Amino acid sequence: MLAQNIIKYWKFLLAIGIILAVGGLFIPNQILGKIVEFTGFAILAVTAYVLGYKMATDEAEKYIRSEMEKLAKRDIRYKLASEKMIKHLKGKI
């Protein structure tokens, strides 16, 4: 659920993370500045991780589908196996 929200609003989270990471440098209080900066980088890291995972799963799904379609032309069992593999590959983020 959290990952789906991150994927949905990734542009906003990216902007917020950058603003916090850079804005933390301009806060006069050193401790508060480090906290804000760390929070910004944490938001950027989580957003990048979720987007990377989604892109990797999408690429793997495309590759599996194309390879299994080649095999499915020869035998129907491969078509059923590819549908099961893609179903389990997606899973829950």
N, CA, C and O of each residue as an XYZ file, in Angstrom:
372
protein
N       0.823     -1.186      0.000
C       0.000      0.000      0.000
C       0.873      1.257      0.000
O       0.610      2.198     -0.749
N       1.898      1.271      0.831
C       2.793      2.419      0.871
C       3.525      2.568     -0.460
O       3.690      3.676     -0.970
N       3.960      1.440     -1.015
C       4.675      1.483     -2.287
C       3.773      1.982     -3.412
O       4.232      2.707     -4.295
N       2.508      1.607     -3.389
C       1.586      2.084     -4.421
C       1.392      3.594     -4.321
O       1.300      4.275     -5.341
N       1.331      4.118     -3.106
C       1.212      5.566     -2.935
C       2.486      6.274     -3.378
O       2.425      7.354     -3.965
N       3.633      5.675     -3.101
C       4.894      6.270     -3.546
C       4.955      6.294     -5.066
O       5.387      7.286     -5.654
N       4.527      5.210     -5.706
C       4.526      5.171     -7.169
C       3.552      6.196     -7.735
O       3.820      6.814     -8.766
N       2.436      6.371     -7.065
C       1.417      7.301     -7.552
C       1.889      8.756     -7.435
O       1.651      9.560     -8.336
N       2.557      9.091     -6.326
C       2.954     10.482     -6.061
C       4.468     10.662     -6.083
O       4.991     11.488     -5.336
N       5.183      9.919     -6.913
C       6.636      9.950     -6.874
C       7.212     11.306     -7.253
O       8.268     11.685     -6.747
N       6.545     12.041     -8.128
C       7.068     13.350     -8.531
C       7.035     14.336     -7.371
O       7.969     15.115     -7.182
N       5.957     14.296     -6.598
C       5.858     15.182     -5.438
C       6.880     14.802     -4.372
O       7.516     15.673     -3.779
N       7.037     13.505     -4.128
C       7.995     13.048     -3.124
C       9.426     13.379     -3.527
O      10.255     13.706     -2.678
N       9.712     13.295     -4.812
C      11.043     13.644     -5.292
C      11.326     15.124     -5.055
O      12.410     15.492     -4.602
N      10.352     15.962     -5.363
C      10.526     17.402     -5.146
C      10.666     17.723     -3.659
O      11.515     18.529     -3.278
N       9.851     17.106     -2.826
C       9.925     17.347     -1.380
C      11.277     16.892     -0.834
O      11.881     17.588     -0.019
N      11.751     15.734     -1.278
C      13.045     15.231     -0.824
C      14.188     16.146     -1.205
O      15.088     16.386     -0.400
N      14.163     16.663     -2.430
C      15.222     17.573     -2.876
C      15.172     18.875     -2.090
O      16.209     19.388     -1.667
N      13.980     19.408     -1.895
C      13.841     20.659     -1.145
C      14.340     20.485      0.289
O      15.046     21.350      0.808
N      13.980     19.379      0.927
C      14.441     19.144      2.300
C      15.952     18.928      2.357
O      16.620     19.452      3.249
N      16.492     18.161      1.413
C      17.927     17.876      1.428
C      18.748     19.144      1.223
O      19.755     19.348      1.902
N      18.330     19.986      0.303
C      19.059     21.226      0.051
C      18.713     22.276      1.105
O      19.580     23.034      1.540
N      17.459     22.319      1.511
C      17.036     23.308      2.503
C      17.672     23.103      3.857
O      17.840     24.060      4.613
N      18.031     21.868      4.181
C      18.697     21.599      5.452
C      20.043     22.275      5.570
O      20.519     22.515      6.680
N      20.665     22.585      4.448
C      21.965     23.261      4.470
C      21.850     24.721      4.894
O      22.817     25.295      5.394
N      20.691     25.321      4.703
C      20.519     26.748      4.970
C      19.894     27.042      6.327
O      19.675     28.207      6.659
N      19.604     26.025      7.111
C      19.032     26.239      8.442
C      20.183     26.563      9.397
O      21.146     25.802      9.481
N      20.090     27.687     10.117
C      21.196     28.103     10.992
C      21.486     27.108     12.130
O      22.646     26.916     12.494
N      20.465     26.489     12.682
C      20.665     25.521     13.754
C      21.269     24.252     13.147
O      20.665     23.627     12.275
N      22.450     23.882     13.609
C      23.184     22.781     12.989
C      22.476     21.435     13.172
O      22.407     20.645     12.231
N      21.960     21.173     14.345
C      21.298     19.890     14.609
C      20.010     19.776     13.806
O      19.757     18.751     13.173
N      19.203     20.821     13.830
C      17.947     20.816     13.078
C      18.216     20.712     11.575
O      17.483     20.032     10.856
N      19.261     21.384     11.105
C      19.626     21.313      9.691
C      19.996     19.903      9.263
O      19.609     19.452      8.185
N      20.754     19.201     10.120
C      21.131     17.817      9.800
C      19.915     16.893      9.787
O      19.830     15.990      8.954
N      18.970     17.117     10.710
C      17.756     16.293     10.751
C      16.935     16.491      9.484
O      16.467     15.522      8.886
N      16.761     17.742      9.076
C      15.988     18.040      7.862
C      16.691     17.474      6.633
O      16.049     16.903      5.752
N      18.001     17.634      6.578
C      18.769     17.126      5.444
C      18.687     15.593      5.376
O      18.493     15.032      4.297
N      18.832     14.926      6.509
C      18.744     13.463      6.544
C      17.356     12.988      6.127
O      17.230     11.998      5.407
N      16.317     13.687      6.575
C      14.948     13.322      6.199
C      14.758     13.445      4.686
O      14.136     12.582      4.067
N      15.285     14.498      4.101
C      15.191     14.685      2.652
C      15.875     13.571      1.882
O      15.331     13.044      0.912
N      17.091     13.215      2.330
C      17.801     12.130      1.652
C      17.111     10.786      1.857
O      17.147      9.931      0.972
N      16.489     10.594      3.007
C      15.757      9.347      3.253
C      14.554      9.236      2.322
O      14.283      8.165      1.779
N      13.837     10.335      2.138
C      12.688     10.335      1.219
C      13.158     10.039     -0.207
O      12.521      9.275     -0.931
N      14.278     10.652     -0.602
C      14.824     10.391     -1.940
C      15.232      8.927     -2.102
O      14.987      8.325     -3.147
N      15.847      8.360     -1.078
C      16.308      6.974     -1.167
C      15.140      5.996     -1.268
O      15.178      5.067     -2.075
N      14.114      6.195     -0.465
C      12.958      5.290     -0.499
C      12.235      5.398     -1.837
O      11.823      4.389     -2.408
N      12.083      6.616     -2.333
C      11.422      6.816     -3.626
C      12.218      6.148     -4.748
O      11.643      5.485     -5.611
N      13.533      6.324     -4.735
C      14.371      5.707     -5.769
C      14.316      4.187     -5.694
O      14.295      3.518     -6.727
N      14.295      3.638     -4.496
C      14.236      2.183     -4.331
C      12.938      1.619     -4.896
O      12.955      0.628     -5.625
N      11.817      2.247     -4.563
C      10.517      1.742     -5.026
C      10.404      1.868     -6.540
O       9.920      0.952     -7.205
N      10.848      3.002     -7.091
C      10.783      3.169     -8.547
C      11.705      2.180     -9.256
O      11.348      1.647    -10.306
N      12.873      1.934     -8.701
C      13.794      0.961     -9.288
C      13.232     -0.441     -9.262
O      13.383     -1.193    -10.226
N      12.583     -0.802     -8.160
C      11.971     -2.126     -8.051
C      10.862     -2.285     -9.079
O      10.742     -3.334     -9.714
N      10.050     -1.244     -9.244
C       8.943     -1.312    -10.200
C       9.472     -1.451    -11.627
O       8.957     -2.249    -12.410
N      10.499     -0.672    -11.959
C      11.044     -0.746    -13.315
C      11.683     -2.108    -13.574
O      11.555     -2.654    -14.670
N      12.369     -2.658    -12.573
C      12.999     -3.972    -12.746
C      11.947     -5.056    -12.933
O      12.123     -5.961    -13.749
N      10.852     -4.968    -12.179
C       9.796     -5.981    -12.323
C       9.129     -5.857    -13.684
O       8.815     -6.866    -14.314
N       8.910     -4.639    -14.139
C       8.294     -4.453    -15.453
C       9.184     -5.008    -16.561
O       8.697     -5.653    -17.490
N      10.496     -4.756    -16.461
C      11.417     -5.275    -17.472
C      11.468     -6.800    -17.435
O      11.497     -7.448    -18.481
N      11.479     -7.368    -16.243
C      11.498     -8.833    -16.128
C      10.221     -9.430    -16.696
O      10.251    -10.469    -17.355
N       9.106     -8.772    -16.439
C       7.828     -9.265    -16.968
C       7.832     -9.254    -18.492
O       7.381    -10.211    -19.122
N       8.338     -8.175    -19.089
C       8.399     -8.093    -20.550
C       9.294     -9.193    -21.122
O       8.956     -9.827    -22.121
N      10.440     -9.407    -20.471
C      11.374    -10.419    -20.960
C      10.777    -11.816    -20.857
O      10.859    -12.602    -21.801
N      10.176    -12.126    -19.711
C       9.568    -13.450    -19.530
C       8.440    -13.657    -20.526
O       8.308    -14.728    -21.119
N       7.632    -12.629    -20.702
C       6.511    -12.747    -21.636
C       7.010    -12.989    -23.061
O       6.461    -13.835    -23.767
N       8.034    -12.264    -23.489
C       8.520    -12.445    -24.863
C       9.150    -13.823    -25.058
O       8.946    -14.464    -26.089
N       9.918    -14.277    -24.063
C      10.535    -15.601    -24.191
C       9.489    -16.709    -24.168
O       9.584    -17.672    -24.929
N       8.506    -16.573    -23.307
C       7.485    -17.610    -23.219
C       6.567    -17.606    -24.436
O       6.045    -18.655    -24.816
N       6.363    -16.450    -25.050
C       5.557    -16.415    -26.275
C       6.262    -17.153    -27.404
O       5.621    -17.794    -28.236
N       7.589    -17.055    -27.424
C       8.338    -17.812    -28.429
C       8.137    -19.312    -28.222
O       7.929    -20.065    -29.173
N       8.203    -19.728    -26.956
C       8.024    -21.152    -26.660
C       6.573    -21.589    -26.816
O       6.302    -22.734    -27.180
N       5.641    -20.681    -26.542
C       4.217    -21.030    -26.610
C       3.772    -21.317    -28.043
O       2.768    -21.994    -28.264
N       4.511    -20.805    -28.997
C       4.166    -21.095    -30.388
C       4.358    -22.580    -30.687
O       3.716    -23.135    -31.579
N       5.249    -23.211    -29.930
C       5.510    -24.632    -30.127
C       4.619    -25.517    -29.272
O       4.206    -26.592    -29.709
N       4.313    -25.065    -28.033
C       3.584    -25.940    -27.109
C       2.703    -25.082    -26.201
O       3.151    -24.054    -25.693
N       1.461    -25.498    -25.996
C       0.498    -24.738    -25.197
C       0.872    -24.728    -23.714
O       0.487    -23.809    -22.990
N       1.618    -25.738    -23.251
C       1.982    -25.790    -21.832
C       2.813    -24.584    -21.421
O       2.711    -24.111    -20.289
N       3.632    -24.089    -22.335
C       4.463    -22.931    -22.018
C       3.623    -21.676    -21.826
O       3.966    -20.809    -21.021
N       2.539    -21.581    -22.554
C       1.667    -20.420    -22.406
C       1.051    -20.398    -21.015
O       1.007    -19.345    -20.379
N       0.582    -21.525    -20.537
C       0.013    -21.606    -19.192
C       1.081    -21.325    -18.138
O       0.810    -20.652    -17.144
N       2.276    -21.830    -18.349
C       3.362    -21.600    -17.393
C       3.751    -20.130    -17.348
O       4.051    -19.599    -16.279
N       3.748    -19.468    -18.502
C       4.125    -18.051    -18.523
C       3.107    -17.202    -17.781
O       3.479    -16.252    -17.092
N       1.837    -17.527    -17.910
C       0.816    -16.769    -17.187
C       0.993    -16.920    -15.684
O       0.837    -15.950    -14.942
N       1.318    -18.127    -15.227
C       1.544    -18.355    -13.797
C       2.784    -17.611    -13.314
O       2.772    -17.022    -12.234
N       3.850    -17.635    -14.105
C       5.086    -16.966    -13.706
C       4.891    -15.468    -13.594
O       5.366    -14.848    -12.642
N       4.202    -14.885    -14.548
C       3.978    -13.443    -14.521
C       3.081    -13.068    -13.355
O       3.279    -12.027    -12.727
N       2.110    -13.897    -13.064
C       1.215    -13.642    -11.935
C       2.000    -13.620    -10.624
O       1.772    -12.758     -9.776
N       2.919    -14.564    -10.460
C       3.703    -14.629     -9.230
C       4.817    -13.591     -9.208
O       5.265    -13.188     -8.134
N       5.267    -13.156    -10.373
C       6.312    -12.142    -10.429
C       5.790    -10.806     -9.942
O       6.471    -10.101     -9.198
N       4.583    -10.456    -10.360
C       3.989     -9.185     -9.945
C       3.902     -9.118     -8.431
O       4.475     -8.222     -7.810
N       3.182    -10.069     -7.835
C       3.051    -10.123     -6.381
C       2.560     -8.812     -5.797
O       1.975     -7.981     -6.491
N       2.807     -8.646     -4.524
C       2.446     -7.408     -3.841
C       3.708     -6.625     -3.563
O       4.679     -7.159     -3.028
N       3.688     -5.379     -3.921
C       4.850     -4.515     -3.663
C       4.789     -4.075     -2.226
O       5.662     -3.338     -1.769
